[in-house]
Amino acid sequence: MAIGAPGLRHAAALIQPFLPRRLLGTGEGGQQNGQGEHGSHRASPSRDHRSSPSLAGRALREDKVARFSGKVVLITGGARGQGAAEARLLVAEGARVVLGDLLEEQGRALAEELGPAARFLRQDVTQEADWAAAVAMAEAMGGLHGMVNNAGIYVPKRLMETDAALFERHMRVNQLGCFLGMQAVVPAMERSGGGSIVNISSTAGLRGSPGAIAYSGTKWALRGMTKAAALDLAPRGIRVNSVHPGPIETEMVQVWSNAQRVERLARIPMGRIGQAEEVARAVLFLLSDDSSYMTGAELAVDGGATL
């Protein structure tokens, strides 16, 4: 079972992008995403008609608020970057969130910013006891309906520069951590009537990535684990999908030199680095009933870099 109850309002939200402008009542200044009031229809002869937002637009705004109402989502690596962006969007759409991270100061500050809908706990994703504590915290908030395996490390080293300790460290955080997380959340999701797991992989898990053999290896592994888990958990009402971000403007890319940034940008057809919120919106799509018939899928959010 995916997060969010489908219905007529939800259907309107799904079809809105494909409706002609005359049916949407959207003027040139109207917002197609439904987050603001729609503009007037310039050709309408009726003042009352011009001043009334479209039914589809109103349904979309209501649905955006209610899409995650009553749902609880656990986010690892939730203190900053993509995890923090996911948390902000989820809370804005009615969810309660558990933020797991080793960055206590940043995590607690974010939870305070988000208010009563968010709680933070210090979580090492390689420790089963920490996973048990995170799941218990989620259930105390009302169940567990979604989980984002977002925590990860990235230490770029080429094959001959990578020692066994660094390789194993990547495996423990990026691969074992996600494995333990998927195992840990299943019983709670079943008690909540089903759920959705989103594993954050990388474009390094879709193609070769020079100078990052340990990181790339774990992200390819997570891609395969996602598909295997999707098969195992579908009968339990739990969907499992992966997101594969390209270069995103977070702490991981801010260490690049100017030369590295220029070289990476040259590989991206859209010609820019992505933003954390752009990845977060893809994650929310997979957590929600918008993707209710998707499991085992891999979603690239990369500006076309893997084309």
C-alpha positions in Angstrom: 0.0 0.0 0.0 1.4 3.4 -1.0 1.1 6.5 1.0 -1.9 8.8 0.5 -5.5 8.0 -0.1 -6.5 8.2 -3.8 -9.7 9.8 -4.8 -11.4 12.3 -7.0 -9.3 15.2 -5.8 -6.2 13.1 -6.5 -7.4 12.2 -9.9 -7.9 15.9 -10.7 -4.3 16.5 -9.6 -3.0 13.8 -11.9 -4.9 15.0 -15.0 -4.4 18.7 -14.5 -1.1 19.0 -16.4 -2.7 17.5 -19.4 -5.9 19.6 -19.5 -6.2 22.4 -22.0 -5.7 25.9 -20.5 -9.4 26.7 -21.2 -10.4 23.9 -18.8 -7.9 24.9 -16.2 -8.9 28.5 -16.0 -5.2 29.4 -16.0 -4.1 32.8 -17.3 -0.7 33.6 -18.4 0.4 34.2 -14.9 -1.3 31.1 -13.4 0.8 28.5 -11.7 0.5 25.1 -13.4 1.6 23.3 -10.2 -1.4 24.4 -8.2 0.6 26.0 -5.4 -0.8 29.4 -5.9 -4.1 30.9 -7.0 -4.8 30.5 -10.7 -4.9 33.5 -12.9 -8.0 34.6 -14.8 -8.9 33.2 -18.2 -8.2 36.1 -20.5 -10.9 35.2 -23.0 -13.7 34.6 -20.5 -16.8 36.9 -20.9 -18.0 36.3 -17.4 -16.5 38.1 -14.4 -17.7 35.5 -12.0 -16.2 32.8 -14.1 -12.9 34.7 -14.4 -12.6 35.2 -10.6 -13.3 31.5 -9.7 -10.3 29.2 -9.5 -10.8 26.0 -11.6 -12.1 22.9 -9.9 -9.0 21.0 -11.0 -6.7 23.7 -9.6 -8.6 23.8 -6.3 -8.5 20.0 -6.0 -4.8 20.0 -6.7 -4.1 22.5 -3.9 -6.2 20.6 -1.4 -4.6 17.3 -2.4 -1.1 18.8 -2.0 -1.9 19.6 1.6 -3.6 16.3 2.3 -1.4 13.9 0.3 0.6 12.7 3.3 -1.9 13.6 6.1 -1.7 11.1 8.9 1.4 9.5 7.5 4.8 9.0 9.1 8.0 8.8 7.1 11.5 7.9 8.4 14.4 9.6 6.6 18.0 8.6 7.2 20.7 11.2 6.6 17.9 13.6 7.3 19.8 16.5 8.9 20.9 18.3 5.8 21.0 18.2 2.0 18.6 16.0 0.2 17.3 14.4 3.4 16.4 17.8 4.8 14.7 18.9 1.6 12.6 15.7 1.7 11.6 16.4 5.3 10.6 20.0 4.6 8.4 19.0 1.6 6.8 16.1 3.5 5.9 18.2 6.5 4.5 20.9 4.1 2.2 18.2 2.7 0.9 16.9 6.0 3.4 14.2 7.0 5.1 13.6 10.3 8.8 12.8 9.9 11.6 11.0 11.9 15.0 12.4 11.1 17.9 9.9 11.6 21.4 11.2 11.3 24.8 11.3 13.1 24.8 15.1 12.7 23.1 15.8 16.0 23.3 19.6 16.0 22.0 20.0 12.5 19.4 17.4 12.9 17.9 18.8 16.1 17.9 22.3 14.6 15.9 21.0 11.6 13.5 19.2 13.8 12.9 22.4 15.8 12.4 24.4 12.5 9.8 21.9 11.4 7.9 21.9 14.7 5.8 19.2 16.3 5.6 17.2 13.0 9.3 16.3 13.2 11.5 14.4 15.6 15.2 13.7 15.5 17.3 10.8 16.8 21.0 10.1 16.5 21.2 7.1 14.1 24.1 5.1 12.8 22.6 3.1 9.9 25.0 0.3 10.4 23.7 -0.5 13.8 20.5 -2.7 14.2 19.7 -1.2 17.6 19.6 2.3 16.1 17.2 1.1 13.4 15.0 -0.4 16.1 14.9 2.9 17.9 14.1 4.8 14.8 11.2 2.5 13.9 9.9 2.7 17.5 10.0 6.5 17.4 8.0 6.5 14.1 5.4 4.1 15.5 5.0 6.4 18.5 4.2 9.2 16.1 1.4 7.2 14.4 2.8 4.3 12.5 5.3 3.9 9.7 4.2 4.5 6.1 7.4 5.5 4.3 11.1 5.2 4.6 13.9 7.0 2.6 17.3 5.3 2.7 19.2 8.5 2.1 22.2 8.2 4.4 25.5 7.6 2.5 29.1 8.4 2.2 31.2 9.4 -0.8 35.0 9.4 -0.8 36.2 9.6 -4.4 39.3 7.4 -4.9 40.5 5.5 -7.9 41.0 1.7 -7.8 44.7 1.8 -6.9 44.1 4.5 -4.3 41.3 2.6 -2.5 42.3 0.4 0.4 40.2 -2.3 1.9 39.2 -0.2 4.9 37.7 2.5 2.7 36.0 0.0 0.5 34.4 -1.7 3.5 33.4 1.6 5.0 31.4 2.4 1.9 29.8 -1.0 1.9 28.8 -0.8 5.5 27.1 2.6 5.2 25.8 2.7 1.6 24.9 -1.0 1.3 24.6 -2.7 4.7 22.8 0.3 6.1 20.1 0.2 3.5 19.8 -3.6 3.9 19.3 -3.2 7.6 16.8 -0.4 7.1 14.6 -2.3 4.7 14.6 -5.3 7.1 13.8 -3.1 10.1 10.8 -1.2 8.7 8.9 -4.1 7.2 7.0 -5.2 10.3 6.0 -1.7 11.2 4.8 -0.9 7.7 2.7 -4.1 7.7 1.1 -3.0 10.9 0.4 0.3 9.2 -1.3 -1.3 6.2 1.7 -1.2 3.8 4.1 1.4 2.7 6.8 2.7 0.4 10.6 2.4 0.6 12.8 4.7 -1.5 16.5 3.9 -1.8 18.7 6.8 -2.8 21.3 5.4 -5.2 23.1 7.5 -7.8 23.9 7.8 -11.5 27.0 6.1 -10.4 24.7 3.1 -10.0 23.6 3.4 -13.6 26.9 3.8 -15.4 30.6 3.7 -14.8 31.9 6.4 -12.5 35.7 7.1 -12.8 37.5 7.8 -9.6 34.9 6.4 -7.2 35.1 2.6 -7.3 33.9 2.0 -3.8 31.0 4.4 -4.0 30.0 3.2 -7.4 30.1 -0.4 -6.4 27.7 0.2 -3.5 25.3 2.2 -5.6 25.2 -0.5 -8.2 24.5 -3.0 -5.4 21.7 -0.8 -4.0 20.1 -0.8 -7.4 20.0 -4.6 -7.4 18.9 -4.8 -3.8 16.0 -2.5 -4.6 14.7 -4.8 -7.3 15.2 -7.9 -5.2 13.4 -6.3 -2.2 10.6 -5.1 -4.5 9.9 -8.7 -5.4 10.1 -9.9 -1.8 7.8 -7.2 -0.4 5.2 -6.7 -3.0 3.0 -9.4 -1.5 3.2 -7.6 1.8 1.9 -4.4 0.4 5.2 -2.6 0.4 6.7 -0.9 -2.7 10.5 -0.4 -3.1 12.0 1.9 -5.7 15.3 3.7 -6.2 16.2 7.3 -7.1 19.4 8.0 -8.9 20.5 11.6 -8.6 23.2 13.1 -10.7 25.4 16.0 -9.4 23.3 17.8 -6.8 24.2 21.1 -5.1 24.9 19.6 -1.7 27.9 19.1 0.6 29.1 16.2 -1.6 29.7 18.3 -4.7 30.8 21.5 -2.9 34.3 20.0 -2.5 34.8 20.0 -6.3 37.4 22.2 -7.8 36.4 24.7 -10.5 37.9 22.4 -13.1 35.9 19.4 -11.8 32.7 21.4 -11.9 33.3 22.5 -15.5 34.1 18.9 -16.5 31.0 17.6 -14.8 28.7 20.2 -16.3 29.9 19.3 -19.7 28.4 15.9 -19.3 24.9 17.2 -18.4 22.6 18.0 -21.3 20.6 20.5 -19.2 23.9 22.3 -18.4 23.5 22.8 -14.7 23.9 21.1 -11.3 20.6 19.9 -9.7 19.1 21.1 -6.5 18.2 19.0 -3.5 14.5 20.0 -3.7 14.4 18.5 -7.2 15.5 15.1 -5.9 13.1 15.5 -3.0 10.1 16.0 -5.3 11.0 12.8 -7.1 11.2 11.0 -3.7 7.8 12.3 -2.7 6.3 11.0 -5.9 7.6 7.5 -5.1 6.4 7.7 -1.5 2.9 8.8 -2.6 0.0 7.1 -4.3 1.0 9.0 -7.4 3.3 6.0 -8.0 1.0 3.3 -6.7 1.7 0.9 -9.6 5.4 1.3 -9.4 7.8 -1.0 -7.6 11.4 -2.0 -8.5 11.7 1.1 -10.7 14.8 3.3 -11.0 14.2 7.0 -11.4 17.1 9.1 -12.7 17.1 12.8 -11.6 20.2 13.9 -13.4 19.5 16.6 -16.0 19.9 13.9 -18.7 23.4 12.9 -17.7 22.8 9.2 -18.2 21.2 9.6 -21.7 
